[in-house]
Amino acid sequence: MALIVSDRRTLIVGLGATGLSCVRHCHALGRQLAVADSRAQPPGLAEVRENWPEVDVVTGAFDPEWFGSFDELIVSPGVSLDEPAITAAAEAGVRISGDLDLFREAVDAPLVAITGSNGKSTVTTLLGEMVAEAGVNAAVGGNLGTPALDLVAPDVALYILEVSSFQLERTTDLKAEVATVLNVSDDHMDRYPDRMSYFQAKHRIFQGARNAVVNLDDPLSQPLLNEGMVPHFFGLFRVDLGVFSTREDETGLWLTQGLANLMHARELGVAGMHNIANVLAALALGHAAGLAMAPMLAAARRFRGLAHRSQTIRQHDGVLWVNDSKATNVGATQAAIESLAPSDGELVLIAGGDAKGADLSPLVSAIAGRVRHLVLMGQDAPALEEALGAGAASTRVSTMEEAVTVAAGKARPGDRVLLSPACSSLDQYSGYEARGEAFVRAVEAL
């Protein structure tokens, strides 16, 4: 990227992976640059000081007067826009934006943008594999994996980005070639004043989009279509002209497009109806982006899912152990329970952590008749026990090792033990990956 000297004074608020990508990008543009982070030792601090020693980095409490002296604040997704220093800067006329605005200014290639409460990482990854199979030079990342700005390159023909509500709420106009909100359920209620605010943040993904992919099974995924926006649809058992869907016959379950069968569900390497819905979503997105069907189906047949997302760990004493640590909200756990409950047994569910203020009641109907025993851990174990205790017997534990031991004692042959927490992991772990890895270690030690 060529150096373009600029007098645009930019403050990057929040380090971490996204903040670092913004530092790299803005420094290459020649902007007058500074960084602020409320943490004393934020991740990425050493890298900034080593590689860009001329960039001022201020840690600790945010200073509203200093924030107001910049032309623009690039606010990382982990920092709330309700921070007093940020709201004061906005009132003073400072532009507030995020990494996606910088990304949109930097690239001309078409963008497929994917968000949703659940399944977005799986769909983003699968679509990336479909595009690779089709021979298209695509860059895949965003909220998943490599930050958007670190993907920017002149030879990229298509960008595929997972984007979060936090990124979208500070984005002006994404102008995606294809955009989707896969689904909407309660999440991040500790960061939003109400459900409508969360819903509105998600739907900013459709601003300027040319094609919208809509989940017919979730009315909250449907945008108010802008003039000229072309809709594409997917949904389970929604066979209709043009819709990516499923149907059953005497041979079992088929994935369909319109009235035509595409592939049998048994050809897929992922389990559960929620994963079949993810495959349908990826097919609809790829179709909207102009991909041929044959390479998309070939990629779908090979896809084995992502770690910590309905990931089969082992069979032990007739019990199947499944790691769904990525289920950090109620909707994800509800989908996992409903999709993964065995036909010849029941589930033992390990759940708990930080519920982020979510309404836990939708889990009540999900566990009824499917969950033999609840093993609850983390700071909101009492809240889960109170909300769900009438639906299944429960045991509270302190550690993952204890949770696995209790679950092994409660499970019977034919059952599945499912780690699907419905909560964030940050009360006990560095992230859902660490929580899932702790589960896998404990299961392998049985």
Secondary structure, DSSP 8 states (H G I E B T S, - for coil): --------EEEEE--HHHHHHHHHHHHHTT-EEEEEESSSS-TTHHHHHHH-TTSEEEESS--HHHHTTSSEEEE-TTS-TT-HHHHHHHHTT-EEE-HHHHHHHH--S-EEEEE-SSSHHHHHHHHHHHHHHTT--EEEEESSSS-GGGG--TT-SEEEEE--HHHHTT-S----SEEEE-------TTTSSSHHHHHHHHHGGGTT-SEEEEETT-GGG-----TT-EEEEE-TT---TT-EEEEEETTEEEEEETTEEEEEGGG-SS-SHHHHHHHHHHHHHHHHTT--HHHHHHHHHH----TTSSEEEEEETTEEEEE-TT--SHHHHHHHHHHH--TTS-EEEEEESB-TT---THHHHHHTTTEEEEEEESTTHHHHHHHHTTTSEEEE-SSHHHHHHHHHHH--TT-EEEE--SSBSTTTSSSHHHHHHHHHHHHHT-
